[in-house]
Amino acid sequence: MGLGKNATFFGLAAMAAHIRKGAKFLTLYGIPEPSYAG
């Protein structure tokens, strides 16, 4: 159970980091449409 919990936590952390990176990329290059990042 602990392993699953850790995997979920790290998965969420990685997702959050990925979203932050994507947001930084969007602000950097000024792409207006959010669907492009999806």
Secondary structure, 3 states (H helix, E strand, C coil): CHHHHHHHHHHHHHHHHHHHHHHHHHHHHCCCCHHHCC
